[in-house]
Amino acid sequence: MLSRFIAQRIRHAQGNSFASVIHKIAVASIAIGLAAAIISFLIMQGFQAAVKDKIYSFSNHLLITRFTMNNSVEEQPFDYRIELYKNPQQFPFVTHVQEYAHKAGLVKTDDEVLGIVFKGVGQSFNTESFNPNLLEGRFIHFSDSAYANEVVISKVIADKINAKVGDQLTIHFFQNPPRFRRLVVVGIYETNLSDYFDSKVILGDIGLVQRLNDWAPHEAGGLEIQVNLNHFNTLSLWREDFSAYAEYAHEAIFNNPEIDNPQLAYWGALYDYQFNFDRAALESAARQIGDSMDYDLYIETVRDKYIQVFEWLDLIKRQVKILLVIILVVVCVNMISVILILVMERTPMVGILKAMGAKNQLVRNVFLQSGINLIGRGLVWGNAIGLGLCFLQYKFKFIALNPHDYYMEYVPVQWGWDTVLILNAIVFGTVLTVLLLPTLYISRINPIQAIRFD
């Protein structure tokens, strides 16, 4: 193409001119902007995945309990041998089901008294997903004949009561009459989610809870269900989730007499809809499982139980998106300035081309080719810088964090090549579209005045 040939000659003829410096600044702005976006999104995804994995390893994705109106820590018992427990394969997205029960108590030592929640688990407990949280020792060894007198405590609790692996704990359980048990610490875990787990939860044998509560061996306080989120199709899930949201919004708005213009409010609610894959997948799984359960059982997602954590993670995602918008604005402004400077510097050339019969589109394509070249070089350098820094952090973890504030000891990175490709496409498409604005100035250049331009 003639426009590409002219753009290449202009580029090679620049040398150490002022335009060459401006081009380097443009490439640097694109590279730094894209690198910042890649680093932000990969770290954000890593942070979200790390926090979610910690919660899922402790509570899995879905929780089934017996429906009750009280707010007690302890659940109402039910026979957990429901169809889902016996035949989980009937739901292709279910990967694991395990029973559990909670009981409140006090840990008493010679110097300390600490309130705790004893979480009883059974042999079906998924130790593979929990083991990354173990700092010392091992998990509980269950017995077929009696309950195990072993517990796994958190590092927070161990530090408060000055306990270590091999020590004995005396736990007093709240009931009438009060009872206590002496149990051996066989492991110490740490999730750094102190507000939800580490500061209060001790893991033990569910058989102990059953014995204390006079439950049958097949009764539990609840079931935890692990879901394979990759089973769900994004497009089908979006359709299902949007339909459910629209139906709920329609019912809530049109049945509210206090709303003056329900139609406008309804369209506003649809505009505010935001799709979250994990939330939609868990709600879809909960609906399908809930249809097969008895009416006295209640199913909820772990997102609903720990809604503060997940809303905080969604807020982080929103902030990263705002950062991307700011980056795009800065890059676009820089590119507009660069192209305008290039047009002003090459005004005599534009006049000569027009005088020789070149159309405005041809001249505009010359500068668009130059812009595309700058964008391409910027994307290459941006990917190299962003992915390179992420790889160094992923490999060597040289940026540390305070685990008590950030729930992890180092800045996490989760590789998502689809995210990288989308960011590249967004930067390229946005900047290229914006480049059309300064090239419109070319159509206003008069050939005679341009040739005399100095």
C-alpha positions as CSV (number, residue, x, y, z in Angstrom):
1,M,0.0,0.0,0.0
2,L,1.2,3.5,-0.8
3,S,0.2,4.9,2.6
4,R,2.2,2.2,4.4
5,F,5.3,2.9,2.1
6,I,5.1,6.6,2.9
7,A,4.7,5.9,6.6
8,Q,7.8,3.7,6.6
9,R,9.9,6.3,4.8
10,I,8.8,8.9,7.3
11,R,9.7,6.6,10.1
12,H,13.2,5.8,8.7
13,A,13.9,9.4,7.9
14,Q,13.3,10.7,11.4
15,G,16.7,9.9,12.9
16,N,17.2,11.9,16.1
17,S,14.6,14.5,15.2
18,F,12.0,16.0,17.6
19,A,9.3,13.7,16.1
20,S,11.5,10.7,17.0
21,V,11.6,11.7,20.7
22,I,7.8,12.2,20.6
23,H,7.3,8.7,19.1
24,K,9.5,7.2,21.9
25,I,7.4,8.9,24.5
26,A,4.2,7.6,22.8
27,V,5.5,4.0,22.7
28,A,6.6,4.4,26.4
29,S,3.2,5.6,27.5
30,I,1.4,2.7,25.7
31,A,3.9,0.2,27.1
32,I,3.7,1.5,30.7
33,G,-0.1,1.8,30.5
34,L,-0.6,-1.8,29.2
35,A,2.0,-3.2,31.6
36,A,0.2,-1.5,34.6
37,A,-3.1,-2.9,33.4
38,I,-1.7,-6.4,33.0
39,I,0.0,-6.3,36.4
40,S,-3.2,-4.9,38.1
41,F,-5.5,-7.5,36.6
42,L,-3.3,-10.5,37.1
43,I,-2.6,-9.5,40.7
44,M,-6.3,-8.8,41.3
45,Q,-7.3,-12.2,39.9
46,G,-4.6,-13.9,42.0
47,F,-5.8,-12.0,45.1
48,Q,-9.4,-13.0,44.5
49,A,-8.5,-16.6,43.8
50,A,-6.3,-16.9,46.9
51,V,-9.0,-15.6,49.3
52,K,-11.7,-17.6,47.6
53,D,-9.6,-20.8,47.8
54,K,-9.1,-20.2,51.6
55,I,-12.8,-19.9,52.1
56,Y,-13.7,-22.8,49.8
57,S,-11.1,-25.1,51.6
58,F,-12.9,-24.4,54.9
59,S,-16.5,-24.2,53.9
60,N,-16.7,-25.4,50.2
61,H,-19.2,-23.8,47.8
62,L,-22.6,-24.7,49.1
63,L,-24.0,-25.4,52.5
64,I,-27.1,-27.5,53.4
65,T,-28.6,-27.2,56.8
66,R,-32.0,-27.9,58.4
67,F,-34.3,-24.9,58.2
68,T,-34.6,-23.2,61.6
69,M,-35.6,-19.8,62.9
70,N,-33.0,-19.5,65.7
71,N,-29.6,-17.9,65.4
72,S,-27.7,-20.4,67.4
73,V,-24.2,-21.4,66.5
74,E,-25.2,-25.0,66.6
75,E,-27.4,-26.4,63.8
76,Q,-30.5,-28.6,64.0
77,P,-29.5,-32.2,63.3
78,F,-30.8,-34.1,60.2
79,D,-30.1,-37.4,58.5
80,Y,-27.4,-36.4,56.1
81,R,-27.8,-39.5,54.0
82,I,-30.0,-37.7,51.5
83,E,-29.9,-38.6,47.8
84,L,-27.3,-36.0,47.1
85,Y,-24.9,-37.5,49.7
86,K,-25.5,-41.1,48.5
87,N,-25.4,-40.3,44.7
88,P,-23.6,-37.0,44.1
89,Q,-22.9,-38.1,40.5
90,Q,-26.5,-37.3,39.6
91,F,-25.3,-33.6,39.6
92,P,-22.4,-33.5,37.1
93,F,-21.1,-30.3,38.7
94,V,-20.8,-31.7,42.2
95,T,-17.3,-33.0,43.0
96,H,-17.5,-33.6,46.7
97,V,-20.0,-33.8,49.6
98,Q,-19.1,-33.9,53.3
99,E,-20.9,-33.7,56.6
100,Y,-20.1,-31.3,59.5
101,A,-21.5,-30.0,62.8
102,H,-20.6,-27.0,65.0
103,K,-20.6,-26.8,68.8
104,A,-19.6,-23.8,71.0
105,G,-17.2,-24.2,73.8
106,L,-14.3,-22.8,75.9
107,V,-10.6,-23.8,75.7
108,K,-9.2,-23.7,79.2
109,T,-5.5,-23.8,80.0
110,D,-3.6,-22.9,83.2
111,D,-3.4,-19.3,82.2
112,E,-6.0,-18.6,79.5
113,V,-9.7,-19.1,78.8
114,L,-10.8,-18.7,75.2
115,G,-14.1,-19.0,73.5
116,I,-14.1,-21.2,70.4
117,V,-16.3,-23.0,67.9
118,F,-15.6,-26.7,67.6
119,K,-16.2,-27.8,64.0
120,G,-16.7,-31.6,63.8
121,V,-15.9,-33.2,60.5
122,G,-15.9,-36.9,59.4
123,Q,-13.8,-39.2,57.2
124,S,-15.4,-37.6,54.1
125,F,-13.6,-34.4,54.9
126,N,-11.6,-33.2,51.8
127,T,-8.1,-33.1,53.4
128,E,-6.5,-32.5,50.0
129,S,-8.0,-29.0,49.6
130,F,-7.4,-28.2,53.3
131,N,-3.7,-29.4,53.6
132,P,-2.2,-26.2,52.0
133,N,-3.5,-24.4,55.2
134,L,-1.6,-26.8,57.5
135,L,1.5,-25.2,59.0
136,E,2.6,-28.0,61.4
137,G,1.6,-31.5,62.2
138,R,-1.0,-33.5,60.4
139,F,-4.8,-33.8,60.1
140,I,-7.0,-35.9,62.3
141,H,-6.9,-39.7,62.1
142,F,-10.4,-40.9,62.4
143,S,-11.5,-44.1,64.1
144,D,-14.2,-46.5,62.9
145,S,-15.2,-47.6,66.4
146,A,-15.1,-44.4,68.4
147,Y,-14.5,-40.7,67.9
148,A,-10.9,-39.4,67.6
149,N,-9.6,-37.4,70.5
150,E,-7.5,-35.2,68.2
151,V,-8.0,-31.6,67.1
152,V,-6.4,-29.2,64.6
153,I,-6.2,-25.6,65.9
154,S,-5.3,-22.4,64.2
155,K,-2.0,-20.5,64.7
156,V,-3.9,-17.6,66.2
157,I,-5.4,-19.8,68.9
158,A,-2.2,-21.6,69.4
159,D,-0.4,-18.4,70.1
160,K,-3.1,-17.1,72.5
161,I,-3.1,-20.3,74.6
162,N,0.6,-21.0,74.1
163,A,-0.1,-24.5,72.6
164,K,1.9,-26.6,70.2
165,V,1.6,-29.9,68.4
166,G,1.4,-32.7,70.9
167,D,-0.2,-30.7,73.7
168,Q,-3.4,-31.5,75.4
169,L,-6.4,-29.1,75.5
170,T,-9.3,-29.1,77.8
171,I,-12.5,-28.0,76.0
172,H,-15.6,-27.2,77.9
173,F,-18.8,-27.4,75.8
174,F,-21.9,-25.3,76.3
175,Q,-24.8,-27.6,77.2
176,N,-26.8,-28.7,80.2
177,P,-25.2,-30.3,82.0
178,P,-21.8,-28.9,80.9
179,R,-19.3,-31.4,79.6
180,F,-15.6,-31.2,78.9
181,R,-13.1,-33.3,76.9
182,R,-9.4,-33.5,76.8
183,L,-8.1,-33.5,73.3
184,V,-4.7,-33.7,71.7
185,V,-3.4,-31.0,69.3
186,V,-2.1,-32.9,66.2
187,G,-2.0,-30.0,63.7
188,I,-1.9,-26.2,63.4
189,Y,-3.5,-24.4,60.4
190,E,-3.5,-20.8,59.2
191,T,-5.8,-19.2,56.6
192,N,-5.1,-15.6,57.8
193,L,-8.9,-15.1,57.7
194,S,-9.0,-14.4,61.4
195,D,-12.3,-12.8,61.5
196,Y,-14.0,-15.9,60.1
197,F,-11.9,-18.9,60.9
198,D,-8.5,-18.6,62.6
199,S,-9.6,-16.7,65.7
200,K,-12.4,-19.1,66.7
201,V,-12.6,-22.4,64.8
202,I,-11.1,-25.7,66.0
203,L,-11.4,-28.8,63.8
204,G,-12.2,-32.1,65.4
205,D,-14.2,-35.4,64.9
206,I,-17.9,-35.0,64.2
207,G,-18.3,-38.2,66.3
208,L,-17.6,-36.1,69.4
209,V,-20.4,-33.6,68.6
210,Q,-22.7,-36.5,67.9
211,R,-21.9,-38.1,71.3
212,L,-22.2,-34.8,73.2
213,N,-25.6,-34.0,71.5
214,D,-26.9,-37.5,71.7
215,W,-27.3,-37.6,67.9
216,A,-27.4,-40.8,65.8
217,P,-24.2,-41.7,63.9
218,H,-25.9,-40.7,60.6
219,E,-27.0,-37.2,61.9
220,A,-25.1,-34.0,61.3
221,G,-25.6,-30.2,61.4
222,G,-25.1,-29.7,57.8
223,L,-23.5,-30.7,54.5
224,E,-20.8,-28.9,52.5
225,I,-20.8,-29.3,48.7
226,Q,-17.8,-28.7,46.5
227,V,-18.8,-27.5,43.0
228,N,-16.8,-27.6,39.7
229,L,-17.3,-24.1,38.4
230,N,-15.8,-25.0,35.1
231,H,-18.7,-27.2,34.3
232,F,-20.9,-24.2,33.6
233,N,-21.1,-22.5,30.2
234,T,-20.7,-18.7,30.5
235,L,-23.3,-17.8,27.9
236,S,-25.9,-20.2,29.2
237,L,-25.2,-19.1,32.7
238,W,-25.5,-15.4,31.8
239,R,-28.9,-16.0,30.2
240,E,-30.2,-17.9,33.2
241,D,-28.8,-15.4,35.6
242,F,-30.2,-12.4,33.7
243,S,-33.6,-14.0,33.3
244,A,-33.8,-14.7,37.1
245,Y,-32.6,-11.1,37.9
246,A,-35.1,-9.5,35.5
247,E,-38.0,-11.6,36.9
248,Y,-37.0,-10.7,40.5
249,A,-36.6,-7.0,39.6
250,H,-40.0,-7.0,37.8
251,E,-41.8,-8.5,40.7
252,A,-40.1,-6.3,43.3
253,I,-40.7,-3.1,41.4
254,F,-44.2,-3.5,40.0
255,N,-45.5,-4.8,43.3
256,N,-44.2,-1.8,45.2
257,P,-46.9,0.9,45.3
258,E,-44.4,3.6,46.5
259,I,-42.6,3.6,43.1
260,D,-44.1,6.4,40.9
261,N,-42.8,5.2,37.6
262,P,-42.2,1.4,37.8
263,Q,-41.4,1.0,34.1
264,L,-38.5,3.5,34.4
265,A,-37.3,2.0,37.6
266,Y,-37.4,-1.5,36.0
267,W,-35.3,-0.4,33.1
268,G,-32.9,1.3,35.5
269,A,-32.6,-2.0,37.5
270,L,-31.8,-3.9,34.3
271,Y,-29.1,-1.3,33.4
272,D,-27.5,-1.8,36.9
273,Y,-27.3,-5.6,36.3
274,Q,-23.8,-6.9,36.7
275,F,-22.8,-10.5,35.7
276,N,-20.5,-12.4,38.1
277,F,-19.6,-15.8,36.9
278,D,-18.9,-17.4,40.3
279,R,-22.0,-16.0,41.9
280,A,-24.2,-17.1,39.0
281,A,-22.7,-20.6,38.9
282,L,-23.2,-21.2,42.6
283,E,-26.8,-19.9,42.5
284,S,-27.5,-22.1,39.5
285,A,-26.1,-25.1,41.3
286,A,-28.0,-24.2,44.5
287,R,-31.3,-24.0,42.5
288,Q,-30.8,-27.4,40.9
289,I,-29.8,-29.1,44.1
290,G,-32.5,-27.3,46.1
291,D,-35.2,-28.7,43.7
292,S,-34.2,-32.3,44.8
293,M,-34.2,-31.7,48.6
294,D,-36.9,-31.9,51.2
295,Y,-38.7,-28.7,52.1
296,D,-37.3,-28.7,55.7
297,L,-33.7,-28.3,54.4
298,Y,-32.1,-25.0,53.4
299,I,-29.3,-24.5,50.9
300,E,-27.1,-21.4,50.7
301,T,-24.0,-20.4,48.9
302,V,-20.8,-19.6,50.7
303,R,-21.0,-16.1,49.1
304,D,-24.2,-15.4,51.0
305,K,-22.7,-16.7,54.3
306,Y,-19.5,-14.6,53.9
307,I,-21.0,-11.8,51.9
308,Q,-18.7,-9.1,53.3
309,V,-15.6,-10.8,52.0
310,F,-17.0,-11.4,48.5
311,E,-18.4,-7.8,48.2
312,W,-14.9,-6.6,49.2
313,L,-13.4,-8.7,46.4
314,D,-16.0,-7.3,44.0
315,L,-15.1,-3.8,45.1
316,I,-11.4,-4.5,44.3
317,K,-12.4,-5.6,40.9
318,R,-14.3,-2.4,40.3
319,Q,-11.4,-0.3,41.4
320,V,-9.1,-2.1,38.9
321,K,-11.5,-1.5,36.1
322,I,-11.5,2.2,37.1
323,L,-7.7,2.1,36.9
324,L,-7.9,0.7,33.4
325,V,-10.2,3.5,32.3
326,I,-7.8,6.1,33.7
327,I,-4.9,4.4,31.9
328,L,-6.8,4.4,28.6
329,V,-7.6,8.1,28.9
330,V,-3.9,9.0,29.5
331,V,-2.7,6.8,26.7
332,C,-5.4,8.2,24.3
333,V,-4.5,11.8,25.1
334,N,-0.8,11.1,24.6
335,M,-1.5,9.5,21.2
336,I,-3.7,12.3,20.0
337,S,-0.9,14.8,20.9
338,V,1.6,12.6,19.1
339,I,-0.4,12.4,15.9
340,L,-1.2,16.1,16.0
341,I,2.5,16.9,16.4
342,L,3.3,14.6,13.5
343,V,0.7,16.2,11.3
344,M,1.9,19.7,12.1
345,E,5.5,18.7,11.4
346,R,4.6,17.1,8.1
347,T,2.2,19.8,7.0
348,P,4.3,20.7,3.9
349,M,4.4,17.0,2.9
350,V,0.6,16.9,3.3
351,G,0.3,19.9,1.0
352,I,2.6,18.3,-1.6
353,L,0.6,15.0,-1.6
354,K,-2.7,16.8,-2.0
355,A,-1.2,19.0,-4.8
356,M,-0.2,15.8,-6.6
357,G,-3.8,14.5,-6.4
358,A,-3.7,12.4,-3.2
359,K,-7.1,12.2,-1.5
360,N,-7.7,13.0,2.1
361,Q,-8.2,9.3,2.9
362,L,-4.8,8.4,1.6
363,V,-3.1,11.1,3.6
364,R,-5.0,10.1,6.7
365,N,-4.0,6.5,6.2
366,V,-0.3,7.6,6.2
367,F,-0.7,8.9,9.7
368,L,-2.9,6.0,10.8
369,Q,-0.2,3.6,9.7
370,S,2.3,5.5,11.8
371,G,-0.1,5.4,14.8
372,I,-0.6,1.6,14.3
373,N,3.1,1.1,14.3
374,L,3.5,3.1,17.6
375,I,0.6,1.1,19.1
376,G,2.2,-2.2,18.0
377,R,5.6,-1.4,19.5
378,G,3.9,-0.2,22.7
379,L,1.9,-3.4,23.0
380,V,5.1,-5.5,22.5
381,W,7.0,-3.6,25.2
382,G,4.0,-3.4,27.5
383,N,3.5,-7.2,27.3
384,A,7.2,-7.8,27.9
385,I,7.3,-5.5,31.0
386,G,4.0,-6.6,32.5
387,L,4.3,-10.3,32.0
388,G,8.0,-10.2,32.9
389,L,7.3,-8.5,36.3
390,C,4.4,-10.8,37.0
391,F,6.6,-13.9,36.2
392,L,9.3,-12.6,38.6
393,Q,6.7,-12.1,41.4
394,Y,5.1,-15.5,40.6
395,K,8.5,-17.2,40.7
396,F,10.4,-15.5,43.5
397,K,7.6,-13.7,45.5
398,F,9.8,-10.8,46.2
399,I,6.9,-8.4,47.2
400,A,5.7,-9.5,50.6
401,L,2.5,-8.6,52.4
402,N,1.3,-8.4,56.0
403,P,-0.9,-11.6,56.2
404,H,-3.0,-10.2,59.0
405,D,-4.1,-7.2,56.8
406,Y,-4.1,-8.9,53.3
407,Y,-4.9,-12.5,54.2
408,M,-1.7,-13.7,52.5
409,E,2.1,-13.4,52.8
410,Y,3.0,-12.2,49.3
411,V,1.4,-10.6,46.3
412,P,-0.3,-13.4,44.4
413,V,-0.4,-13.7,40.6
414,Q,-2.9,-15.8,38.6
415,W,-2.1,-16.3,35.0
416,G,-5.1,-15.6,32.7
417,W,-4.1,-15.5,29.1
418,D,-7.7,-14.6,28.1
419,T,-7.3,-11.5,30.4
420,V,-4.0,-10.5,28.7
421,L,-5.5,-10.9,25.2
422,I,-8.6,-8.9,26.2
423,L,-6.5,-6.1,27.7
424,N,-4.4,-6.0,24.5
425,A,-7.5,-5.8,22.3
426,I,-9.0,-3.1,24.5
427,V,-5.9,-0.9,24.4
428,F,-5.4,-1.4,20.7
429,G,-9.0,-0.9,19.7
430,T,-9.5,2.2,21.9
431,V,-6.3,4.0,21.0
432,L,-6.8,3.2,17.3
433,T,-10.4,4.5,17.4
434,V,-9.2,7.7,19.1
435,L,-6.5,8.2,16.5
436,L,-9.2,8.9,13.9
437,L,-9.9,12.2,15.6
438,P,-6.6,14.1,15.0
439,T,-6.4,12.7,11.4
440,L,-9.7,14.6,10.6
441,Y,-7.6,17.8,10.8
442,I,-5.9,16.7,7.5
443,S,-9.1,17.3,5.5
444,R,-9.0,21.0,6.5
445,I,-5.4,21.6,5.3
446,N,-5.2,23.7,2.2
447,P,-2.5,22.5,-0.2
448,I,-1.2,26.0,-1.1
449,Q,-1.0,27.1,2.5
450,A,0.5,23.8,3.5
451,I,3.4,24.0,1.0
452,R,4.2,27.5,2.2
453,F,3.8,26.4,5.8
454,D,6.9,27.1,8.0
